[in-house]
Amino acid sequence: MQTIDMDKDFKPLTDEQYRTYYFPGGNTVTITEPQKLNVSKSGGHRVLDNEGKSHYIPACWYHLEWKVKDGQPPFLF
């Protein structure tokens, strides 16, 4: 079984309060207190939240919104 280096392959998102992905047809997915992000070659997002839940967001979203915690810059990477 392959192991994933969560520090090398994932970027930190601990500065964000939440992130919301918008999909065609009006569907949304909101992840509260995201912790880490990996973007796949296909453009999909793998996000780990503060409860240890893993989320996969396919690349078909058309808009991404997030809010950072107080005192954090709006863009880190």
C-alpha positions in Angstrom: 0.0 0.0 0.0 1.3 3.5 -0.9 1.6 6.0 1.9 1.1 9.7 1.3 3.5 12.3 2.7 0.9 14.7 4.1 3.5 17.4 4.6 5.1 17.1 1.2 2.1 16.6 -1.1 -0.4 18.8 0.7 -0.4 22.5 1.3 -1.7 23.9 4.6 -5.1 25.5 4.7 -5.2 26.2 8.5 -5.5 30.0 7.8 -9.0 29.4 6.3 -12.3 29.4 8.2 -14.1 27.6 5.4 -14.1 27.0 1.7 -17.1 26.6 -0.6 -17.1 25.0 -4.0 -19.8 26.0 -6.5 -21.0 23.5 -9.1 -23.2 23.9 -12.3 -26.8 23.5 -11.4 -26.5 25.4 -8.1 -25.0 22.7 -5.9 -22.4 23.8 -3.3 -20.0 22.0 -1.0 -18.6 23.8 2.1 -15.8 22.5 4.1 -15.4 24.1 7.6 -11.9 24.6 9.0 -10.0 22.9 6.1 -6.5 21.8 7.1 -4.7 20.5 4.1 -5.1 20.6 0.3 -3.7 18.4 -2.5 -4.6 19.3 -6.2 -4.5 16.2 -8.5 -3.3 16.2 -12.0 -6.9 16.3 -13.2 -7.6 19.4 -11.1 -9.6 17.7 -8.4 -9.0 18.8 -4.8 -8.3 16.5 -1.9 -9.1 18.4 1.3 -8.6 17.2 4.9 -10.8 19.0 7.5 -10.2 19.6 11.2 -12.3 16.5 12.2 -9.9 14.3 10.2 -12.5 13.8 7.4 -11.2 13.6 3.8 -13.1 15.3 1.0 -12.6 14.9 -2.8 -13.9 17.8 -4.9 -13.9 16.9 -8.6 -12.6 19.5 -11.0 -16.0 20.3 -12.5 -16.6 23.2 -10.0 -16.7 26.7 -11.5 -16.1 28.9 -8.5 -14.2 28.6 -5.2 -14.8 30.9 -2.3 -13.0 31.0 1.1 -12.7 33.2 4.1 -9.5 33.4 6.1 -9.2 33.7 9.8 -8.7 37.1 11.4 -5.2 38.6 10.7 -4.4 36.1 7.9 -3.6 37.2 4.3 -6.3 36.3 1.8 -3.9 34.3 -0.5 -0.9 32.2 0.7 -0.1 30.3 -2.4 
